[in-house]
């Protein structure tokens, strides 16, 4: 049954999460601990929602030994199992039971191989019943119950082809596939984790079609039943999947939601999925500490596609936005075109472990960093009053912060922070035998030597930076330009005269020594 709306209150990490109009396909992102798994668990158990199919985040993928005699018992339906709160048990099949919640290992998906083999048992029984009734089974008259499975793999796993169920050894029934068009047949247990994960997630939605084909194969009469509305909840569909396959799964879930009576609600940590979500689909669940008490933690990221595109450009990527961390804008350019990363991220992380608790964004030059910080703070204010962005800039001479969100390093370049012999000595321990250093004092002397060689160059750089520049711009009236220039020349002589150009040198020389490197 479709979930039209919901209201979840006081459940583990959720204070309040409300959605009055749940879309047919909904993607819920947010940082760890915000309550995404809790939300799905509450939705599947809420009275009035009807049975919903729930795929939890801790699904196991293990080898299964299927025996033909165990298929003759109770019918195994994956779609029915996914509506249950606990993993059931069947005679002769040893799987882990227990609660099907986000905090337990969910063994339900390991009934998949048994369910597929049971379809083959029903297919053989249907063929026998058809033959007994008609006296023959002609080629082309038999519908293929495996057609929905082949459609699934053609769409999501085109390198994979289902062959048949092999029951020649009834103590070890196999579900055979070919991979990459090779002649070698492999059992389902030997598929990759990603391949099995895709089949586990979506086979339950195919069961109704497969059962309908089996009824047609038996030539059962009756009015076709319309497909009921159903809701599929998937916690982290990206598990075991390559980013390219994540995109295929995203498109497949959209197709399910648009062309059938299936509603799909997923929670995700995947940058790939949130980056390709549309504004109608994408929601973020904010941690309870980021919103005032009583406010809705669940919000739609953007109300139109243009706004979502603007946010992606501003934050560099959607996952930076949905991570809901404080942002530190640093000078530098991104390393790749699709995602914005600071070129010296490792340097910041080496300075202090607290940089792991913030998101670093490169903002270009100082002016661009300041503008980006202002824009980020305006956007973050819409998500939380406690989220903020600051710009951490290299210190220039006589440069003051224009407003509190701009912070300056106490050195001219961030790399100067790393001129610490103890830190360097610790960092090179794995390769120290390939260097000429025997002690930390050797490192200190090497740094001093480098800095002594650069002393004159640094003194000149700082002196020139302190002296600044002078520009002459003629102004009207034209007849007074010569007087204007004479005045400019007098001021420039005072600014750049010998006395002015040398007065900074002695104090700069002292500050360049390693022991005063941050002054």
C-alpha positions as CSV (number, residue, x, y, z in Angstrom):
1,X,0.0,0.0,0.0
2,X,1.3,3.4,-0.9
3,X,2.3,5.7,2.0
4,X,0.6,9.1,1.2
5,X,2.0,11.0,4.3
6,X,3.6,10.3,7.6
7,X,4.4,11.8,11.0
8,X,7.1,10.2,13.1
9,X,7.7,11.6,16.6
10,X,10.1,10.7,19.5
11,X,11.7,7.6,17.9
12,X,15.4,7.1,18.8
13,X,17.3,10.0,17.0
14,X,14.1,11.5,15.6
15,X,12.3,14.2,17.5
16,X,9.9,15.0,14.6
17,X,9.8,14.0,10.9
18,X,6.8,15.0,8.9
19,X,5.9,14.7,5.2
20,X,2.4,15.6,4.2
21,X,2.8,14.6,0.5
22,X,5.2,11.6,0.0
23,X,6.3,11.4,-3.6
24,X,6.1,8.2,-5.6
25,X,9.9,8.1,-5.5
26,X,11.6,9.6,-2.5
27,X,15.3,9.8,-1.6
28,X,16.2,10.6,2.0
29,X,19.8,11.7,2.6
30,X,21.5,13.0,5.7
31,X,24.5,12.4,8.0
32,X,25.1,9.3,10.1
33,X,23.0,9.3,13.2
34,X,20.3,11.6,11.8
35,X,17.7,8.8,12.0
36,X,17.2,7.6,8.4
37,X,17.1,3.9,9.3
38,X,14.8,4.6,12.2
39,X,12.5,6.5,9.9
40,X,12.1,3.6,7.5
41,X,11.7,1.1,10.3
42,X,8.8,3.1,11.8
43,X,7.1,3.6,8.4
44,X,7.0,-0.2,7.8
45,X,5.5,-0.9,11.2
46,X,3.0,2.0,11.3
47,X,-0.6,0.9,11.5
48,X,-2.7,2.0,8.5
49,X,0.1,1.9,6.0
50,X,-0.7,-1.7,5.1
51,X,2.0,-4.2,4.2
52,X,5.1,-2.7,2.8
53,X,8.3,-4.4,1.5
54,X,11.3,-3.5,3.6
55,X,14.9,-4.1,2.7
56,X,17.2,-3.3,5.6
57,X,20.8,-2.0,5.7
58,X,22.4,-5.2,7.2
59,X,21.4,-7.8,4.6
60,X,23.6,-10.8,4.4
61,X,24.7,-12.6,1.2
62,X,25.8,-16.2,1.9
63,X,26.1,-19.4,0.0
64,X,23.0,-21.6,0.2
65,X,22.8,-25.4,-0.2
66,X,19.4,-26.0,-1.7
67,X,17.9,-29.6,-1.5
68,X,15.0,-30.5,-3.8
69,X,13.1,-32.2,-1.0
70,X,13.0,-29.0,1.0
71,X,11.3,-27.2,-1.9
72,X,8.2,-29.5,-1.6
73,X,7.1,-27.9,1.7
74,X,5.7,-24.4,2.3
75,X,5.8,-21.9,-0.5
76,X,8.6,-19.3,-0.1
77,X,7.7,-15.8,-1.3
78,X,10.3,-13.1,-1.1
79,X,7.7,-10.4,-1.4
80,X,5.8,-11.8,1.6
81,X,9.0,-12.2,3.6
82,X,9.9,-8.6,3.1
83,X,6.6,-7.5,4.7
84,X,7.4,-9.4,7.9
85,X,8.9,-8.1,11.1
86,X,10.9,-11.3,11.8
87,X,12.7,-13.8,9.7
88,X,10.7,-17.0,9.6
89,X,12.1,-20.5,9.5
90,X,11.3,-23.4,7.1
91,X,11.8,-27.1,7.6
92,X,15.2,-28.2,6.4
93,X,16.5,-24.7,5.7
94,X,18.9,-23.4,8.2
95,X,19.0,-19.6,8.3
96,X,19.3,-17.1,11.1
97,X,16.0,-15.9,12.6
98,X,15.4,-12.8,14.5
99,X,14.0,-9.3,14.1
100,X,14.2,-7.6,10.8
101,X,15.2,-4.2,11.9
102,X,18.1,-1.8,11.1
103,X,20.1,-3.0,14.1
104,X,20.2,-6.7,13.3
105,X,21.5,-9.0,10.6
106,X,18.7,-9.6,8.2
107,X,18.9,-13.1,6.7
108,X,15.7,-12.9,4.8
109,X,17.4,-12.3,1.4
110,X,19.2,-15.7,1.7
111,X,15.9,-17.4,0.9
112,X,16.2,-16.0,-2.6
113,X,17.9,-19.1,-4.0
114,X,15.3,-21.3,-2.5
115,X,12.5,-19.1,-3.9
116,X,14.0,-19.3,-7.4
117,X,14.4,-23.0,-7.2
118,X,10.8,-23.3,-6.0
119,X,9.7,-21.4,-9.2
120,X,11.4,-24.2,-11.2
121,X,9.5,-26.8,-9.2
122,X,6.2,-25.0,-9.9
123,X,7.1,-24.7,-13.6
124,X,7.7,-28.4,-14.0
125,X,4.4,-29.2,-12.2
126,X,2.6,-26.7,-14.5
127,X,4.1,-28.3,-17.6
128,X,3.1,-31.8,-16.4
129,X,-0.5,-30.6,-15.6
130,X,-0.7,-29.0,-19.1
131,X,0.5,-32.1,-20.8
132,X,-1.9,-34.3,-18.8
133,X,-4.8,-32.1,-19.8
134,X,-3.9,-31.5,-23.5
135,X,-1.8,-34.6,-24.3
136,X,0.9,-32.4,-25.8
137,X,3.0,-29.3,-25.2
138,X,3.9,-27.6,-28.5
139,X,6.9,-25.3,-29.0
140,X,6.0,-21.7,-28.7
141,X,2.8,-22.3,-26.7
142,X,4.6,-22.2,-23.3
143,X,5.0,-18.8,-21.7
144,X,8.4,-18.3,-19.9
145,X,8.1,-17.7,-16.2
146,X,11.7,-16.5,-16.2
147,X,11.0,-13.6,-18.6
148,X,10.7,-11.0,-15.8
149,X,14.0,-12.1,-14.4
150,X,15.7,-11.8,-17.7
151,X,14.2,-8.3,-18.2
152,X,15.7,-7.3,-14.8
153,X,19.2,-8.5,-15.6
154,X,19.0,-7.1,-19.2
155,X,18.2,-3.7,-17.6
156,X,20.6,-3.6,-14.7
157,X,23.1,-6.5,-15.2
158,X,23.4,-6.9,-19.0
159,X,26.6,-8.9,-18.7
160,X,24.7,-11.5,-16.7
161,X,22.3,-14.1,-18.3
162,X,20.0,-16.5,-16.5
163,X,20.2,-20.0,-17.9
164,X,18.2,-22.5,-15.8
165,X,17.7,-24.3,-12.5
166,X,19.8,-27.4,-12.5
167,X,18.3,-30.2,-10.3
168,X,20.3,-33.1,-11.7
169,X,21.8,-33.3,-8.2
170,X,18.8,-33.1,-5.9
171,X,21.0,-32.7,-2.9
172,X,22.6,-29.6,-4.3
173,X,20.3,-27.8,-6.7
174,X,22.0,-25.0,-8.7
175,X,20.8,-21.7,-10.1
176,X,22.9,-21.3,-13.2
177,X,24.0,-18.1,-15.0
178,X,26.6,-17.1,-17.6
179,X,28.7,-14.0,-17.1
180,X,30.2,-11.8,-19.9
181,X,28.8,-14.1,-22.6
182,X,31.2,-16.9,-21.7
183,X,30.2,-20.5,-22.1
184,X,31.2,-21.3,-18.5
185,X,28.1,-21.7,-16.2
186,X,28.3,-20.5,-12.6
187,X,26.0,-21.0,-9.7
188,X,24.2,-18.1,-8.2
189,X,26.4,-18.4,-5.1
190,X,29.4,-17.5,-7.2
191,X,28.0,-14.2,-8.5
192,X,29.5,-11.1,-7.1
193,X,28.1,-9.4,-4.0
194,X,26.8,-6.5,-6.2
195,X,25.1,-8.8,-8.6
196,X,23.4,-10.8,-5.9
197,X,22.4,-7.6,-4.1
198,X,20.6,-6.2,-7.1
199,X,18.6,-9.5,-7.6
200,X,17.8,-9.6,-3.9
201,X,16.4,-6.1,-3.9
202,X,14.2,-6.3,-6.9
203,X,13.2,-10.0,-7.4
204,X,10.4,-9.6,-4.8
205,X,8.8,-7.1,-7.2
206,X,8.9,-9.6,-10.0
207,X,7.2,-12.5,-8.1
208,X,3.7,-11.4,-8.8
209,X,4.4,-11.4,-12.6
210,X,6.2,-14.7,-12.4
211,X,3.3,-16.3,-10.5
212,X,0.8,-15.0,-13.1
213,X,2.9,-16.6,-15.9
214,X,2.9,-19.9,-14.0
215,X,-0.9,-19.7,-13.7
216,X,-1.1,-19.1,-17.4
217,X,1.2,-22.0,-18.1
218,X,-1.2,-24.2,-16.1
219,X,-3.9,-22.7,-18.3
220,X,-5.9,-21.6,-15.2
221,X,-8.9,-19.6,-16.0
222,X,-10.0,-16.5,-14.1
223,X,-10.1,-12.7,-14.3
224,X,-6.7,-11.1,-14.1
225,X,-6.2,-9.4,-10.8
226,X,-5.1,-5.7,-11.0
227,X,-1.8,-5.0,-9.4
228,X,-2.3,-3.6,-5.9
229,X,-0.5,-0.5,-4.7
230,X,2.7,-1.4,-2.9
231,X,5.5,0.4,-1.2
232,X,9.2,-0.6,-1.3
233,X,11.5,0.7,1.4
234,X,15.2,0.3,0.8
235,X,17.9,1.3,3.4
236,X,21.1,2.1,1.5
237,X,20.4,0.5,-2.0
238,X,24.0,1.4,-2.9
239,X,25.6,-1.4,-0.8
240,X,28.1,-3.5,-2.9
241,X,27.4,-1.4,-6.0
242,X,29.8,0.4,-8.3
243,X,28.8,4.1,-9.0
244,X,27.8,3.2,-12.5
245,X,25.5,0.4,-11.3
246,X,24.1,2.8,-8.6
247,X,23.0,5.1,-11.5
248,X,21.3,2.2,-13.2
249,X,19.6,1.2,-10.0
250,X,18.5,4.8,-9.5
251,X,16.9,4.9,-13.0
252,X,15.3,1.5,-12.5
253,X,13.7,2.7,-9.2
254,X,12.4,5.7,-11.1
255,X,11.0,3.5,-13.8
256,X,9.2,1.3,-11.1
257,X,7.7,4.4,-9.6
258,X,6.5,6.0,-12.8
259,X,5.2,2.9,-14.8
260,X,3.7,0.8,-12.0
261,X,1.8,1.1,-8.8
262,X,4.9,0.8,-6.7
263,X,6.1,3.6,-4.4
264,X,9.8,3.5,-3.6
265,X,11.4,5.3,-0.6
266,X,15.1,4.9,-0.1
267,X,17.6,6.3,2.4
268,X,21.2,6.7,1.2
269,X,24.7,7.7,2.0
270,X,25.8,7.6,-1.7
271,X,27.2,10.7,-3.3
272,X,26.4,9.2,-6.7
273,X,22.7,8.9,-5.9
274,X,22.2,12.3,-4.3
275,X,24.1,14.0,-7.0
276,X,21.7,12.6,-9.7
277,X,18.5,13.0,-7.7
278,X,15.9,15.5,-8.9
279,X,14.4,18.2,-6.7
280,X,11.1,16.3,-6.4
281,X,12.9,13.3,-5.1
282,X,15.6,14.6,-2.8
283,X,15.0,15.2,0.9
284,X,17.4,15.6,3.8
285,X,16.8,14.4,7.4
286,X,18.6,16.9,9.7
287,X,20.0,15.6,13.0
288,X,17.9,16.7,16.0
289,X,20.6,18.9,17.4
290,X,20.5,21.1,14.2
291,X,16.8,22.1,14.5
292,X,14.9,23.8,17.3
293,X,12.7,21.5,19.5
294,X,9.4,20.7,17.8
295,X,10.6,21.6,14.3
296,X,10.4,19.2,11.4
297,X,13.8,17.5,10.8
298,X,12.8,16.3,7.3
299,X,12.9,19.0,4.6
300,X,13.0,19.0,0.8
301,X,16.4,20.2,-0.3
302,X,15.0,22.5,-3.1
303,X,11.6,23.4,-4.4
304,X,12.7,23.5,-8.1
305,X,15.4,22.3,-10.3
306,X,17.0,25.7,-10.8
307,X,17.4,26.1,-7.0
308,X,18.9,22.6,-6.7
309,X,21.4,23.3,-9.5
310,X,22.4,26.6,-7.8
311,X,23.0,24.7,-4.5
312,X,25.1,22.1,-6.2
313,X,27.3,24.7,-7.8
314,X,27.6,26.6,-4.5
315,X,28.5,23.6,-2.4
316,X,30.5,21.9,-5.1
317,X,28.4,18.7,-4.9
318,X,25.1,17.6,-3.3
319,X,26.7,15.3,-0.7
320,X,28.6,18.3,0.8
321,X,25.2,19.9,1.3
322,X,23.5,16.8,2.7
323,X,26.4,16.0,5.1
324,X,25.2,19.0,7.2
325,X,28.7,19.9,8.6
326,X,30.2,23.3,9.3
327,X,32.2,24.4,6.2
328,X,35.6,25.9,6.1
329,X,36.4,27.7,2.8
330,X,40.1,27.7,2.0
331,X,42.2,29.2,-0.8
332,X,42.8,27.0,-3.8
333,X,41.2,25.4,-6.7
334,X,39.4,22.1,-7.1
335,X,41.3,19.0,-8.2
336,X,38.5,17.6,-10.4
337,X,35.7,19.2,-12.4
338,X,32.7,17.4,-10.9
339,X,33.5,17.7,-7.3
340,X,35.1,20.6,-5.4
341,X,38.0,19.5,-3.2
342,X,40.8,21.6,-1.7
343,X,44.2,20.9,-3.2
344,X,45.9,20.9,0.2
345,X,43.2,19.0,2.2
346,X,45.8,16.6,3.6
347,X,47.8,19.6,5.0
348,X,44.9,20.8,6.9
349,X,44.1,17.4,8.3
350,X,47.7,17.0,9.3
351,X,47.5,20.3,11.3
352,X,44.7,19.2,13.5
353,X,42.2,16.2,13.7
354,X,39.3,18.6,14.1
355,X,39.5,19.3,10.4
356,X,37.8,15.8,9.9
357,X,34.7,17.2,11.6
358,X,34.2,20.0,9.0
359,X,33.9,20.1,5.2
360,X,36.7,21.8,3.4
361,X,35.9,23.7,0.2
362,X,38.3,25.5,-2.1
363,X,37.1,29.0,-2.9
364,X,39.8,30.3,-5.3
365,X,41.4,33.6,-4.4
366,X,40.7,35.6,-1.3
367,X,38.0,37.7,-2.8
368,X,36.2,34.7,-4.2
369,X,36.5,32.9,-0.8
370,X,34.9,35.8,0.9
371,X,32.0,35.9,-1.5
372,X,31.5,32.1,-1.4
373,X,31.5,32.2,2.4
374,X,28.7,34.8,2.4
375,X,26.6,32.8,0.0
376,X,27.1,29.5,1.9
377,X,26.0,31.1,5.2
378,X,22.9,32.4,3.5
379,X,22.1,28.8,2.2
380,X,23.0,27.1,5.4
381,X,20.8,29.4,7.4
382,X,17.8,27.8,5.6
383,X,18.8,24.4,6.9
384,X,19.9,25.2,10.4
385,X,20.6,28.2,12.6
386,X,23.6,26.4,14.0
387,X,25.3,25.6,10.7
388,X,27.8,28.1,9.4
389,X,30.7,28.6,7.0
390,X,34.0,30.4,7.7
391,X,36.8,31.3,5.3
392,X,40.3,30.4,6.5
393,X,42.8,32.5,4.4
394,X,46.5,32.9,4.2
395,X,47.6,36.0,6.1
396,X,48.7,38.9,4.0
397,X,50.4,42.0,5.4
398,X,48.1,44.6,6.8
399,X,45.0,42.6,5.8
400,X,42.1,42.7,8.3
401,X,39.0,40.5,8.4
402,X,36.0,42.3,6.9
403,X,33.6,40.3,9.1
404,X,33.7,37.6,11.8
405,X,33.3,34.6,9.4
406,X,36.8,35.4,7.9
407,X,39.7,34.0,9.8
408,X,43.4,34.4,8.9
409,X,46.3,32.0,9.4
410,X,49.2,33.4,11.4
411,X,51.5,32.7,8.4
412,X,51.7,33.8,4.8
413,X,51.2,30.2,3.5
414,X,49.6,27.2,5.1
415,X,52.7,25.1,4.1
416,X,54.7,27.2,6.6
417,X,52.8,25.4,9.4
418,X,54.7,22.3,8.4
419,X,58.2,23.7,9.1
420,X,58.3,21.7,12.3
421,X,61.2,19.2,12.7
422,X,59.3,17.0,15.1
423,X,56.4,16.6,12.8
424,X,58.6,15.9,9.8
425,X,60.7,13.4,11.7
426,X,57.6,11.5,12.7
427,X,56.2,11.5,9.2
428,X,59.4,10.1,7.6
429,X,59.9,7.2,9.9
430,X,58.8,4.6,7.3
431,X,61.5,5.8,4.9
432,X,64.0,7.4,7.2
433,X,66.7,4.9,6.1
434,X,66.6,6.4,2.6
435,X,67.3,9.9,4.0
436,X,70.4,11.3,5.5
437,X,68.7,12.1,8.8
438,X,69.7,10.3,12.0
439,X,67.9,12.4,14.6
440,X,65.3,15.1,14.8
441,X,68.1,17.7,15.2
442,X,69.3,16.7,11.7
443,X,65.9,17.6,10.3
444,X,66.0,21.0,12.2
445,X,69.4,21.8,10.8
446,X,68.2,21.0,7.3
447,X,65.2,23.3,7.6
448,X,67.5,26.0,8.9
449,X,69.8,25.6,5.9
450,X,66.9,25.9,3.5
451,X,65.5,28.9,5.2
452,X,69.0,30.6,5.4
453,X,69.3,30.2,1.6
454,X,65.9,31.8,1.1
455,X,66.3,34.6,3.6
456,X,67.3,37.4,1.3
457,X,64.5,36.4,-1.1
458,X,61.9,36.4,1.6
459,X,63.1,39.7,3.0
460,X,62.6,41.3,-0.4
461,X,59.2,39.7,-0.8
462,X,58.0,41.0,2.5
463,X,59.5,44.5,2.0
464,X,57.9,44.8,-1.4
465,X,54.5,43.6,0.0
466,X,54.7,46.1,2.8
467,X,55.7,49.1,0.5
468,X,52.7,48.4,-1.7
469,X,52.1,50.0,-5.1
470,X,51.4,53.5,-6.5
471,X,49.4,54.3,-9.5
472,X,49.0,57.6,-11.4
473,X,45.6,58.3,-13.0
474,X,45.3,61.7,-14.8
475,X,42.1,63.6,-14.0
476,X,40.4,66.7,-15.4
477,X,41.1,69.4,-16.1
478,X,43.7,68.3,-18.6
479,X,45.7,71.5,-18.1
480,X,46.4,70.5,-14.5
481,X,47.9,67.1,-15.3
482,X,51.5,68.3,-15.0
483,X,50.8,69.6,-11.5
484,X,49.0,66.3,-10.6
485,X,52.0,64.3,-11.7
486,X,54.4,66.5,-9.8
487,X,52.3,65.9,-6.6
488,X,52.2,62.1,-7.4
489,X,56.0,62.0,-7.9
490,X,56.6,63.7,-4.6
491,X,54.3,61.2,-2.7
492,X,55.9,58.3,-4.5
493,X,59.4,59.5,-3.6
494,X,58.3,59.6,0.0
495,X,56.8,56.1,-0.2
496,X,59.6,54.4,-2.1
497,X,62.6,56.4,-1.0
498,X,65.7,54.7,0.3
499,X,64.8,55.3,4.0
500,X,61.4,53.8,3.5
501,X,62.5,50.8,1.4
502,X,65.1,49.7,4.1
503,X,63.4,50.4,7.4
504,X,61.6,47.1,7.4
505,X,64.6,44.9,6.6
506,X,66.0,44.4,10.2
507,X,62.7,43.3,11.8
508,X,61.8,41.0,8.9
509,X,65.2,39.3,9.2
510,X,64.4,38.3,12.8
511,X,60.9,37.0,11.9
512,X,62.2,34.7,9.1
513,X,64.2,32.5,11.5
514,X,62.6,29.0,12.0
515,X,62.0,29.5,15.7
516,X,59.8,32.5,14.9
517,X,58.3,31.2,11.7
518,X,54.7,32.0,12.6
519,X,55.3,35.6,13.7
